Amino acid sequence: MDDVDAVTQAVLTASRLLVAVSARSLAEVEERVTLPQFRMLVVLATRGATKLVTLAEQLQVAPSTAMRMVDRLIAAGLADRHANPHSRRETLLQLTAEGQRTVESVTARRRTEIAAIVERLTPVQRLALVEALNAFNKAGAEPLAPVVEDTQAHPLGWTGELPGAP
């Protein structure tokens, strides 16, 4: 196995771990929200009031798919829609207070579990992991996550922007 294969295998294994962490962090709210719906909540938390078309673009789904997701989030009391004050023909989507609390709660659980895993690493391993992940994120055009003090504006470090988007 060459270096690319070894790294690819390690990243696939790590991604399984992170997906498991993500799934566990959603367990408390899984009756109300799926992982794709949570991603939509995070985009809304990051961007604020957003048009459906923009939301669909950010999530890389068809507008009809985004609309069905929004309808479910509205029915669950996690999002709402209102007329755009600048263009009454447009509708904006935004989180409700309950939607914001859901994002914050899931993010806190995820952060706690990831921190517990990281604490098992030695300081040298932690530094190597940070350097490797930063390089990986840069290669994939994923912006760095904010420091803990700045998590309110960007939960989980997601920006709501597509990789490589201006």
C-alpha positions as CSV (number, residue, x, y, z in Angstrom):
1,M,0.0,0.0,0.0
2,D,1.5,3.4,-1.0
3,D,1.2,6.5,1.2
4,V,-1.9,7.7,-0.6
5,D,-3.6,4.4,0.1
6,A,-2.5,4.4,3.8
7,V,-3.7,7.9,4.3
8,T,-7.0,7.3,2.5
9,Q,-7.6,4.2,4.7
10,A,-6.8,6.2,7.8
11,V,-9.2,9.0,6.8
12,L,-12.0,6.5,6.0
13,T,-11.5,5.0,9.4
14,A,-11.5,8.4,11.1
15,S,-14.6,9.4,9.1
16,R,-16.4,6.4,10.4
17,L,-15.6,7.4,14.0
18,L,-16.7,11.0,13.3
19,V,-20.0,9.8,11.7
20,A,-20.6,7.7,14.8
21,V,-19.9,10.7,17.1
22,S,-22.3,12.7,14.9
23,A,-25.0,10.1,15.2
24,R,-24.6,9.8,18.9
25,S,-24.8,13.6,19.3
26,L,-28.1,13.6,17.5
27,A,-29.5,10.7,19.5
28,E,-31.4,13.0,21.9
29,V,-33.1,14.8,19.0
30,E,-33.4,11.9,16.5
31,E,-37.2,11.8,16.9
32,R,-37.3,15.3,15.4
33,V,-34.3,15.8,13.2
34,T,-32.1,13.7,10.8
35,L,-28.5,14.3,10.1
36,P,-29.3,16.1,6.8
37,Q,-31.9,18.2,8.6
38,F,-29.4,19.1,11.3
39,R,-27.0,20.2,8.6
40,M,-29.7,22.5,7.3
41,L,-30.2,23.8,10.9
42,V,-26.4,24.5,11.1
43,V,-26.5,26.4,7.8
44,L,-29.4,28.5,9.0
45,A,-27.7,29.1,12.3
46,T,-24.6,30.2,10.5
47,R,-26.2,32.3,7.7
48,G,-29.3,33.6,9.5
49,A,-32.4,34.2,7.4
50,T,-31.9,32.6,4.0
51,K,-33.9,32.1,0.8
52,L,-34.8,28.5,-0.1
53,V,-32.8,28.5,-3.3
54,T,-29.7,29.7,-1.5
55,L,-30.2,27.1,1.2
56,A,-30.6,24.3,-1.4
57,E,-27.4,25.5,-3.1
58,Q,-25.5,25.5,0.2
59,L,-26.7,21.9,0.9
60,Q,-26.2,20.8,-2.7
61,V,-29.7,19.5,-3.0
62,A,-32.6,20.2,-5.3
63,P,-34.9,23.1,-4.2
64,S,-37.8,20.6,-3.9
65,T,-35.7,18.4,-1.5
66,A,-34.8,21.5,0.5
67,M,-38.4,22.5,0.7
68,R,-39.5,19.1,2.1
69,M,-36.7,19.4,4.7
70,V,-37.8,22.9,5.6
71,D,-41.4,21.8,5.9
72,R,-40.4,19.1,8.4
73,L,-38.3,21.5,10.4
74,I,-41.2,24.0,10.5
75,A,-43.5,21.2,11.6
76,A,-41.1,20.3,14.4
77,G,-40.9,23.9,15.5
78,L,-37.2,24.3,14.6
79,A,-37.5,26.8,11.8
80,D,-40.0,29.2,10.3
81,R,-40.5,31.3,7.2
82,H,-41.4,34.9,6.7
83,A,-41.6,37.4,3.9
84,N,-38.4,39.1,3.0
85,P,-38.8,42.8,4.2
86,H,-36.8,43.9,1.1
87,S,-38.8,41.9,-1.4
88,R,-42.2,40.7,-0.4
89,R,-42.2,38.2,-3.2
90,E,-39.4,36.3,-1.5
91,T,-39.7,34.1,1.6
92,L,-36.9,33.8,4.1
93,L,-36.2,30.8,6.3
94,Q,-34.7,31.0,9.7
95,L,-34.2,29.1,13.0
96,T,-36.7,29.4,15.8
97,A,-35.3,29.7,19.4
98,E,-35.9,26.0,19.7
99,G,-33.9,25.4,16.5
100,Q,-31.0,27.4,17.8
101,R,-31.1,25.5,21.1
102,T,-31.1,22.2,19.2
103,V,-28.0,23.3,17.2
104,E,-26.2,24.4,20.4
105,S,-27.1,21.3,22.3
106,V,-26.1,18.8,19.6
107,T,-22.9,20.8,19.0
108,A,-22.0,20.8,22.7
109,R,-22.5,17.0,22.9
110,R,-20.4,16.5,19.8
111,R,-17.6,18.8,21.1
112,T,-17.6,17.0,24.4
113,E,-17.2,13.5,22.8
114,I,-14.5,14.7,20.4
115,A,-12.6,16.3,23.3
116,A,-12.7,13.1,25.2
117,I,-11.2,11.2,22.3
118,V,-8.5,13.9,21.8
119,E,-7.6,13.8,25.5
120,R,-6.5,10.2,25.1
121,L,-3.8,11.3,22.7
122,T,-0.3,12.4,23.8
123,P,0.6,16.1,23.3
124,V,2.8,15.1,20.4
125,Q,0.0,13.1,18.8
126,R,-2.4,16.0,19.3
127,L,0.0,18.4,17.5
128,A,0.5,16.0,14.7
129,L,-3.3,15.5,14.3
130,V,-3.9,19.3,14.2
131,E,-1.2,19.7,11.6
132,A,-2.5,16.8,9.5
133,L,-6.2,17.8,9.8
134,N,-5.4,21.4,8.9
135,A,-3.5,20.3,5.8
136,F,-6.3,17.9,4.9
137,N,-8.9,20.6,5.4
138,K,-6.9,23.1,3.3
139,A,-6.5,20.5,0.5
140,G,-10.2,20.0,0.5
141,A,-10.9,23.8,0.6
142,E,-12.7,23.5,4.0
143,P,-12.2,26.6,6.1
144,L,-10.8,26.2,9.6
145,A,-13.3,25.9,12.4
146,P,-13.4,28.8,14.8
147,V,-11.9,28.7,18.3
148,V,-14.2,27.7,21.1
149,E,-15.0,31.3,22.1
150,D,-16.4,31.9,18.6
151,T,-18.6,28.8,18.3
152,Q,-21.9,30.7,18.6
153,A,-21.6,32.2,15.1
154,H,-20.4,29.0,13.4
155,P,-21.5,25.8,15.1
156,L,-19.2,22.9,14.3
157,G,-17.0,25.1,12.2
158,W,-19.3,24.8,9.2
159,T,-19.6,27.9,7.3
160,G,-22.6,27.1,5.1
161,E,-20.3,27.8,2.1
162,L,-19.5,25.2,-0.5
163,P,-15.8,24.3,-0.7
164,G,-14.2,26.5,-3.3
165,A,-17.1,28.9,-3.4
166,P,-16.2,32.6,-3.5
